[in-house]
């Protein structure tokens, strides 16, 4: 029985990863975000992380609004916030949100799709990014720190450190 459960689990992960790749290909994005860096920044790689203030769940600190968007608009799933504690499901949601929905939203609002604007939309919200692009808001220090952390982490990865 344990072998069957393990095989089903491996198959589910494979299907979820394949689904993620298909999503990015359908949305034709130019680059992919490093989700290992996002997990390190968001939760210190803790799959059971929960933020009582922001009500964010799991490795990627998924919030309800992002989960609803991914469930309804992208992968036609019915993931719950509790599912975000399961790393492979959180990965699919974060991957889909960062690499498909956010670029789609940025393009619709005429905002350049860059690493920085994706990070801003992920950690600060697309509505705030739109207001910033219109000159109505300034980027908060926390969001700027997030961009610097992402750059620092991914620079080490990209340079083989």
Backbone as CSV, one residue per row, in Angstrom:
resi,resn,N_x,N_y,N_z,CA_x,CA_y,CA_z,C_x,C_y,C_z
1,UNK,0.817,-1.203,0.000,0.000,0.000,0.000,0.861,1.267,0.000
2,UNK,1.990,1.262,0.734,2.862,2.433,0.784,3.447,2.748,-0.588
3,UNK,3.774,1.707,-1.376,4.314,1.932,-2.717,3.297,2.632,-3.598
4,UNK,2.052,2.238,-3.497,0.996,2.853,-4.315,0.840,4.320,-3.941
5,UNK,0.816,4.614,-2.655,0.687,5.994,-2.200,1.867,6.823,-2.696
6,UNK,3.082,6.267,-2.609,4.267,6.985,-3.061,4.210,7.232,-4.569
7,UNK,3.791,6.257,-5.337,3.677,6.412,-6.786,2.642,7.476,-7.128
8,UNK,1.500,7.451,-6.457,0.465,8.461,-6.691,1.011,9.844,-6.342
9,UNK,1.741,9.955,-5.238,2.313,11.241,-4.820,3.298,11.747,-5.865
10,UNK,4.179,10.869,-6.353,5.152,11.250,-7.388,4.426,11.664,-8.659
11,UNK,3.398,10.929,-9.046,2.629,11.274,-10.245,1.957,12.626,-10.085
12,UNK,1.403,12.903,-8.917,0.759,14.195,-8.676,1.756,15.336,-8.794
13,UNK,2.943,15.158,-8.236,3.961,16.207,-8.338,4.349,16.402,-9.797
14,UNK,4.540,15.312,-10.516,4.901,15.412,-11.935,3.827,16.138,-12.718
15,UNK,2.572,15.826,-12.444,1.473,16.496,-13.147,1.418,17.976,-12.797
16,UNK,1.647,18.297,-11.535,1.623,19.693,-11.119,2.745,20.485,-11.779
17,UNK,3.928,19.899,-11.847,5.042,20.591,-12.493,4.796,20.749,-13.990
18,UNK,4.256,19.714,-14.621,3.925,19.801,-16.042,2.887,20.888,-16.273
19,UNK,1.893,20.950,-15.415,0.871,21.989,-15.510,1.495,23.372,-15.412
20,UNK,2.443,23.540,-14.510,3.121,24.827,-14.365,3.852,25.214,-15.640
21,UNK,4.547,24.264,-16.234,5.278,24.542,-17.469,4.307,24.907,-18.587
22,UNK,3.204,24.198,-18.678,2.201,24.503,-19.700,1.624,25.903,-19.521
23,UNK,1.387,26.283,-18.287,0.840,27.612,-18.002,1.780,28.693,-18.520
24,UNK,3.053,28.551,-18.231,4.010,29.560,-18.670,4.101,29.585,-20.198
25,UNK,4.059,28.424,-20.822,4.119,28.387,-22.286,2.885,29.009,-22.915
26,UNK,1.731,28.791,-22.338,0.496,29.382,-22.867,0.533,30.900,-22.719
27,UNK,1.034,31.391,-21.588,1.096,32.824,-21.357,2.335,33.470,-21.983
28,UNK,3.245,32.653,-22.521,4.419,33.112,-23.269,5.217,34.188,-22.542
29,UNK,5.634,33.884,-21.329,6.459,34.836,-20.590,7.907,34.721,-21.033
30,UNK,8.651,35.791,-20.864,10.039,35.836,-21.325,11.029,35.227,-20.342
31,UNK,10.668,35.141,-19.075,11.577,34.601,-18.061,10.740,34.049,-16.924
32,UNK,11.369,33.238,-16.087,10.691,32.666,-14.926,11.358,33.169,-13.654
33,UNK,10.551,33.377,-12.650,11.063,33.798,-11.350,11.656,32.587,-10.625
34,UNK,12.616,32.837,-9.761,13.265,31.796,-8.976,12.436,31.569,-7.710
35,UNK,11.679,30.486,-7.703,10.798,30.241,-6.568,11.546,29.801,-5.311
36,UNK,12.751,29.269,-5.461,13.545,28.962,-4.270,13.890,30.250,-3.527
37,UNK,14.221,31.286,-4.278,14.529,32.582,-3.654,13.276,33.160,-2.990
38,UNK,12.133,33.040,-3.658,10.873,33.543,-3.093,10.569,32.825,-1.773
39,UNK,10.735,31.498,-1.755,10.468,30.732,-0.530,11.413,31.135,0.592
40,UNK,12.659,31.385,0.245,13.631,31.802,1.268,13.248,33.153,1.864
41,UNK,12.834,34.079,1.013,12.459,35.420,1.489,11.146,35.368,2.266
42,UNK,10.175,34.676,1.725,8.826,34.676,2.309,8.725,33.912,3.627
43,UNK,9.362,32.739,3.703,9.113,31.871,4.858,10.367,31.255,5.463
44,UNK,11.539,31.666,5.005,12.786,31.008,5.407,12.720,29.508,5.130
45,UNK,12.064,29.166,4.019,11.911,27.776,3.560,11.115,26.898,4.532
46,UNK,10.164,27.495,5.232,9.329,26.753,6.171,7.964,26.501,5.530
47,UNK,7.679,25.244,5.136,6.402,24.957,4.480,5.186,25.145,5.384
48,UNK,5.406,25.190,6.686,4.296,25.358,7.638,4.157,26.806,8.113
49,UNK,4.860,27.727,7.464,4.815,29.131,7.887,3.414,29.700,7.714
50,UNK,3.019,30.494,8.689,1.734,31.200,8.639,1.942,32.577,9.245
51,UNK,1.499,33.602,8.549,1.608,34.970,9.046,0.227,35.411,9.522
52,UNK,0.089,35.599,10.825,-1.209,35.974,11.397,-1.659,37.358,10.963
53,UNK,-0.720,38.243,10.681,-1.072,39.608,10.285,-1.575,39.656,8.850
54,UNK,-0.814,39.053,7.926,-1.206,39.102,6.503,-2.084,37.934,6.086
55,UNK,-2.194,36.943,6.962,-2.952,35.724,6.674,-2.416,35.040,5.412
56,UNK,-1.085,34.869,5.404,-0.400,34.226,4.286,0.087,32.844,4.726
57,UNK,0.050,31.877,3.792,0.265,30.473,4.116,1.412,29.845,3.332
58,UNK,2.176,29.001,4.004,3.115,28.115,3.352,4.439,28.742,2.950
59,UNK,5.210,27.955,2.200,6.541,28.363,1.743,6.536,29.711,1.048
60,UNK,5.523,29.936,0.219,5.484,31.126,-0.629,4.561,32.209,-0.082
61,UNK,4.032,31.969,1.120,3.159,32.923,1.802,2.023,33.398,0.891
62,UNK,1.257,32.427,0.418,0.127,32.685,-0.481,-1.032,33.269,0.315
63,UNK,-1.585,34.347,-0.229,-2.754,34.975,0.387,-4.009,34.572,-0.384
64,UNK,-5.141,34.781,0.258,-6.414,34.339,-0.308,-6.684,34.916,-1.700
65,UNK,-6.435,36.200,-1.904,-6.735,36.819,-3.206,-5.938,36.157,-4.331
66,UNK,-4.660,35.880,-4.091,-3.830,35.226,-5.116,-4.332,33.813,-5.384
67,UNK,-4.684,33.108,-4.323,-5.176,31.746,-4.476,-6.479,31.721,-5.275
68,UNK,-7.373,32.635,-4.979,-8.633,32.708,-5.726,-8.360,32.969,-7.202
69,UNK,-7.458,33.904,-7.491,-7.118,34.196,-8.891,-6.597,32.958,-9.607
70,UNK,-5.660,32.263,-8.982,-5.083,31.071,-9.618,-6.137,29.981,-9.756
71,UNK,-6.915,29.744,-8.712,-7.955,28.710,-8.778,-8.949,28.981,-9.906
72,UNK,-9.400,30.197,-10.033,-10.468,30.523,-10.986,-9.979,30.808,-12.396
73,UNK,-8.867,31.510,-12.505,-8.459,32.032,-13.804,-7.437,31.178,-14.528
74,UNK,-6.759,30.313,-13.803,-5.648,29.630,-14.439,-5.760,28.126,-14.478
75,UNK,-5.748,27.503,-13.345,-5.605,26.056,-13.354,-6.876,25.301,-12.966
76,UNK,-7.942,26.025,-12.789,-9.240,25.391,-12.508,-9.149,24.367,-11.388
77,UNK,-8.482,24.757,-10.331,-8.376,23.887,-9.164,-9.293,24.424,-8.082
78,UNK,-9.321,23.708,-7.006,-10.084,24.155,-5.853,-9.193,24.071,-4.614
79,UNK,-7.955,24.554,-4.754,-7.039,24.536,-3.623,-7.571,25.444,-2.523
80,UNK,-7.321,25.024,-1.294,-7.682,25.839,-0.134,-6.414,26.491,0.414
81,UNK,-6.589,27.431,1.307,-5.425,28.037,1.945,-4.634,26.990,2.730
82,UNK,-5.313,26.027,3.328,-4.615,24.947,4.048,-3.747,24.120,3.105
83,UNK,-4.161,23.997,1.838,-3.355,23.276,0.847,-2.012,23.953,0.608
84,UNK,-1.900,25.232,0.930,-0.643,25.944,0.701,0.467,25.481,1.635
85,UNK,0.097,24.702,2.668,1.101,24.087,3.533,1.724,22.855,2.869
86,UNK,1.134,22.376,1.794,1.670,21.245,1.035,2.585,21.838,-0.042
87,UNK,3.892,21.623,0.071,4.838,22.320,-0.802,4.544,22.233,-2.304
88,UNK,4.164,21.072,-2.814,3.951,20.974,-4.264,2.740,21.793,-4.705
89,UNK,1.721,21.892,-3.883,0.554,22.703,-4.248,0.872,24.188,-4.131
90,UNK,1.589,24.558,-3.073,2.011,25.944,-2.938,2.898,26.364,-4.094
91,UNK,3.760,25.451,-4.523,4.645,25.726,-5.654,3.835,26.032,-6.918
92,UNK,2.845,25.212,-7.191,2.035,25.410,-8.393,1.339,26.765,-8.344
93,UNK,0.799,27.120,-7.209,0.098,28.398,-7.088,1.085,29.558,-7.230
94,UNK,2.203,29.501,-6.513,3.192,30.583,-6.597,3.758,30.694,-8.009
95,UNK,4.078,29.560,-8.607,4.630,29.543,-9.960,3.633,30.145,-10.948
96,UNK,2.395,29.726,-10.849,1.358,30.211,-11.758,1.111,31.700,-11.569
97,UNK,1.098,32.133,-10.322,0.837,33.533,-10.025,1.994,34.418,-10.500
98,UNK,3.228,34.022,-10.163,4.400,34.833,-10.499,4.767,34.790,-11.982
99,UNK,4.521,33.668,-12.628,4.988,33.488,-13.995,3.898,33.530,-15.057
100,UNK,2.659,33.688,-14.647,1.576,33.786,-15.634,0.627,34.933,-15.319
101,UNK,-0.005,34.906,-14.161,-1.009,35.932,-13.856,-0.406,37.317,-13.670
102,UNK,0.637,37.429,-12.880,1.228,38.755,-12.666,1.733,39.352,-13.984
103,UNK,2.475,38.601,-14.811,2.874,39.190,-16.102,1.672,39.600,-16.956
104,UNK,0.623,38.817,-16.909,-0.604,39.140,-17.646,-1.199,40.459,-17.144
105,UNK,-1.287,40.608,-15.819,-1.824,41.846,-15.246,-0.942,43.041,-15.596
106,UNK,0.380,42.874,-15.447,1.297,43.972,-15.765,1.115,44.431,-17.208
107,UNK,1.051,43.488,-18.119,0.864,43.809,-19.542,-0.457,44.527,-19.772
108,UNK,-1.513,44.052,-19.128,-2.832,44.691,-19.286,-2.834,46.137,-18.812
109,UNK,-2.034,46.443,-17.795,-1.963,47.809,-17.270,-0.863,48.638,-17.930
110,UNK,-0.171,48.058,-18.908,0.884,48.790,-19.611,2.139,48.997,-18.778
111,UNK,2.358,48.121,-17.807,3.529,48.203,-16.937,4.548,47.176,-17.438
112,UNK,5.806,47.568,-17.576,6.811,46.610,-18.052,6.881,45.368,-17.159
113,UNK,7.010,44.203,-17.785,7.134,42.943,-17.066,8.608,42.694,-16.793
114,UNK,9.032,43.049,-15.586,10.414,42.856,-15.164,10.428,42.070,-13.859
115,UNK,11.594,41.615,-13.474,11.723,40.938,-12.181,11.216,41.858,-11.073
116,UNK,11.607,43.120,-11.146,11.235,44.071,-10.095,9.730,44.295,-10.026
117,UNK,9.076,44.458,-11.179,7.624,44.702,-11.139,6.862,43.453,-10.725
118,UNK,7.377,42.281,-11.069,6.728,41.049,-10.590,6.846,40.938,-9.072
119,UNK,8.038,41.228,-8.561,8.221,41.161,-7.111,7.311,42.171,-6.421
120,UNK,7.252,43.371,-6.948,6.370,44.379,-6.355,4.928,43.905,-6.337
121,UNK,4.464,43.354,-7.454,3.077,42.870,-7.520,2.855,41.724,-6.550
122,UNK,3.855,40.860,-6.379,3.721,39.707,-5.490,3.685,40.128,-4.021
123,UNK,4.574,41.037,-3.641,4.675,41.359,-2.213,3.867,42.591,-1.810
124,UNK,3.481,43.420,-2.768,2.811,44.689,-2.461,1.408,44.754,-3.056
125,UNK,1.144,43.926,-4.058,-0.172,43.884,-4.693,-0.195,44.614,-6.025
126,UNK,-0.890,44.049,-6.982,-0.947,44.636,-8.326,-1.610,46.012,-8.304
127,UNK,-2.599,46.201,-7.456,-3.263,47.510,-7.365,-2.302,48.604,-6.947
128,UNK,-1.429,48.307,-5.989,-0.427,49.283,-5.566,0.606,49.537,-6.656
129,UNK,0.955,48.498,-7.407,1.910,48.673,-8.504,1.318,49.589,-9.577
130,UNK,0.037,49.421,-9.852,-0.630,50.293,-10.829,-0.597,51.739,-10.335
131,UNK,-0.907,51.959,-9.061,-0.868,53.313,-8.499,0.537,53.894,-8.536
132,UNK,1.532,53.062,-8.251,2.929,53.503,-8.326,3.290,53.897,-9.768
133,UNK,2.884,53.081,-10.722,3.191,53.362,-12.131,2.546,54.683,-12.586
134,UNK,1.415,55.025,-11.977,0.734,56.290,-12.289,1.309,57.468,-11.503
135,UNK,2.244,57.197,-10.620,2.841,58.256,-9.813,2.049,58.607,-8.578
136,UNK,1.103,57.748,-8.197,0.234,58.027,-7.055,0.780,57.498,-5.731
137,UNK,1.735,56.581,-5.774,2.317,55.989,-4.565,3.824,55.875,-4.715
138,UNK,4.492,55.838,-3.582,5.918,55.525,-3.554,6.075,54.085,-3.079
139,UNK,7.114,53.434,-3.545,7.356,52.042,-3.149,7.842,52.032,-1.702
140,UNK,7.214,51.224,-0.845,7.645,51.167,0.559,9.006,50.473,0.702
141,UNK,9.697,50.801,1.766,11.021,50.245,2.032,10.997,48.717,2.050
142,UNK,9.965,48.119,2.608,9.877,46.660,2.696,9.900,46.025,1.302
143,UNK,9.213,46.649,0.354,9.185,46.117,-1.012,10.551,46.285,-1.686
144,UNK,11.202,47.417,-1.442,12.551,47.626,-1.989,13.536,46.624,-1.387
145,UNK,13.395,46.351,-0.086,14.239,45.355,0.573,14.014,43.969,-0.034
146,UNK,12.765,43.654,-0.354,12.423,42.370,-0.960,13.156,42.223,-2.297
147,UNK,13.135,43.260,-3.114,13.824,43.229,-4.409,15.324,43.016,-4.194
148,UNK,15.905,43.730,-3.231,17.342,43.582,-2.953,17.666,42.171,-2.458
149,UNK,16.808,41.615,-1.607,17.020,40.247,-1.121,16.967,39.252,-2.275
150,UNK,15.989,39.411,-3.141,15.847,38.512,-4.299,17.088,38.601,-5.186
151,UNK,17.528,39.812,-5.460,18.719,40.000,-6.296,19.950,39.363,-5.651
152,UNK,20.104,39.550,-4.345,21.249,38.983,-3.621,21.232,37.459,-3.687
153,UNK,20.082,36.856,-3.440,19.959,35.400,-3.441,20.176,34.829,-4.830
154,UNK,19.537,35.412,-5.815,19.647,34.864,-7.167,21.001,35.170,-7.800
155,UNK,21.653,36.233,-7.384,23.008,36.503,-7.884,23.953,35.408,-7.469
156,UNK,23.827,34.968,-6.220,24.656,33.863,-5.734,24.395,32.583,-6.502
157,UNK,23.137,32.314,-6.811,22.764,31.119,-7.581,23.305,31.224,-8.997
158,UNK,23.094,32.367,-9.615,23.508,32.555,-11.011,25.017,32.584,-11.184
159,UNK,25.741,32.909,-10.122,27.209,32.930,-10.203,27.826,31.646,-9.671
160,UNK,26.971,30.646,-9.383,27.465,29.357,-8.926,27.941,29.334,-7.489
161,UNK,27.488,30.285,-6.682,27.910,30.339,-5.279,27.042,29.470,-4.418
